[in-house]
Amino acid sequence: MNRTAVGGPRATVAAHGLRVTLPERWEARLYRRAAVHGGPADESHQPVLHLGNFALPPARGDFGTGAVEVMGPRHAFVALLEYDRDEAGTPLFAAARPTLIPADFAANALQRRLPGQLGCQRFFTENGRAFCVYAVLGSREHAATLLGEVGDVLTRVEVS
């Protein structure tokens, strides 16, 4: 199931036990990769939520490949990826949902280094479910504003 929402504060996307009501100018795509017989062993079949304050392209990798390349300096991208439930509470996922701060972001934290962008990746458990949040800010110059937007949209994500 692929859920999409674009728009103002009443636009909501919900599926797979995740729900987000979007702030203005943000888009969301929520999907779960279908199991492919003979597909890669590391391919995730868990829910993936993509959030961006720009038009998300239709073709994107789980960690935003395809989206981060079209970001401008005032754009932000967030991927919330669920891992297997047996990972919940393990040392990697032991933390509660993080509040991201400026010191969390660095160019060397990006999946793929792109000029001017900063990234952050954190793992956590919520409601017995293991997640990774991966966020990309379009520029250091606008990082404070973008981080405020990222923080706002992440507080709107509900996990049941």
C-alpha positions in Angstrom: 0.0 0.0 0.0 1.4 3.4 -1.0 0.0 6.4 0.8 0.6 10.0 -0.4 -0.2 13.4 1.1 0.7 16.9 0.0 -0.4 20.1 1.4 -1.4 22.1 4.5 -1.8 21.3 8.1 -4.8 19.0 7.6 -3.2 16.7 5.0 -2.6 13.3 6.7 -1.1 10.1 5.5 -1.5 6.9 7.5 -0.8 3.2 7.0 1.1 0.3 8.6 0.7 1.8 12.1 2.2 5.1 11.2 0.4 8.4 10.8 1.5 12.0 10.1 -0.4 15.2 9.7 1.7 17.4 7.6 2.7 21.0 8.1 2.3 23.4 5.2 4.6 22.9 2.2 5.5 19.3 3.3 4.9 16.1 1.3 4.8 12.5 2.5 5.0 9.1 0.9 4.4 6.0 3.1 4.9 2.6 1.6 6.1 -0.9 2.4 8.4 -2.6 0.0 6.8 -5.8 -1.5 8.8 -9.0 -0.9 10.5 -10.0 -4.1 11.2 -13.7 -4.6 14.9 -14.0 -5.0 15.4 -10.3 -4.1 18.4 -9.0 -2.1 18.6 -10.5 1.5 19.0 -7.0 3.0 16.0 -5.5 1.2 13.5 -4.1 3.7 9.9 -5.1 3.7 9.0 -2.9 6.6 7.3 0.5 6.3 9.2 3.5 5.0 8.0 7.1 5.5 9.5 9.8 3.3 8.9 13.5 4.2 10.1 16.5 2.4 9.5 20.2 2.2 9.8 20.0 -1.6 8.2 17.9 -4.3 9.3 14.3 -3.7 10.2 12.6 -7.0 8.3 9.4 -7.7 11.4 7.2 -7.8 13.3 7.2 -4.5 15.5 4.7 -2.6 14.6 4.0 1.0 17.2 6.5 2.3 16.2 9.1 -0.3 18.4 8.4 -3.3 16.7 10.2 -6.1 15.2 12.9 -3.7 18.3 14.3 -2.1 19.9 15.0 -5.5 17.0 17.4 -6.4 17.0 19.2 -3.1 17.9 22.9 -3.0 19.6 24.8 -0.1 16.2 25.5 1.6 15.0 21.9 1.4 14.9 19.1 4.0 14.3 15.4 3.6 13.4 12.8 6.3 13.2 9.1 5.9 11.7 7.0 8.8 12.5 3.4 8.2 11.2 0.5 10.3 13.3 -2.5 11.1 12.2 -6.0 12.2 10.4 -6.0 15.6 13.0 -8.3 17.1 15.4 -5.4 16.8 13.4 -3.2 19.1 15.2 -2.5 22.4 18.5 -4.0 21.2 21.6 -1.9 21.9 21.4 -0.2 18.5 17.7 0.7 18.9 17.8 1.2 22.7 17.2 4.9 22.7 13.8 6.7 22.7 12.8 8.8 19.7 15.5 11.4 19.4 15.1 15.2 19.3 17.6 16.1 16.6 20.0 19.0 17.4 22.4 21.0 15.2 25.4 19.1 16.5 23.9 15.8 15.1 24.3 17.0 11.5 27.4 16.7 9.4 28.4 16.2 5.8 30.1 12.9 6.6 26.8 11.5 8.0 25.2 11.5 4.5 24.5 8.3 2.6 26.0 10.1 -0.4 27.9 13.3 0.0 26.4 16.1 -2.0 27.8 19.7 -1.9 26.4 21.8 1.0 24.1 19.1 2.4 24.2 17.9 6.0 22.9 14.6 7.3 22.0 12.8 10.5 21.0 9.2 11.3 19.6 7.9 14.6 18.1 4.6 15.7 15.3 4.2 18.3 12.5 2.1 19.6 8.9 3.3 20.0 5.9 1.2 21.0 7.9 -2.0 20.6 8.9 -1.1 17.0 12.5 -0.4 15.8 13.2 2.6 13.6 15.9 4.6 12.0 15.4 8.3 11.2 17.6 9.7 8.5 17.4 13.5 7.9 19.1 15.6 5.3 19.3 19.4 5.4 19.9 21.3 2.1 22.5 23.7 3.4 24.5 24.7 6.4 23.4 28.3 5.8 19.7 27.4 6.4 20.3 24.6 8.8 18.7 26.2 11.9 15.5 26.9 10.0 15.4 23.5 8.3 16.1 21.7 11.6 13.2 23.5 13.1 11.0 22.3 10.3 12.4 18.7 10.6 11.7 18.7 14.3 8.2 19.9 13.8 7.3 17.3 11.2 8.9 14.5 13.3 6.8 15.5 16.3 3.7 15.0 14.1 4.6 11.3 13.3 2.5 8.9 15.4 3.5 5.3 15.9 0.9 2.8 17.1 
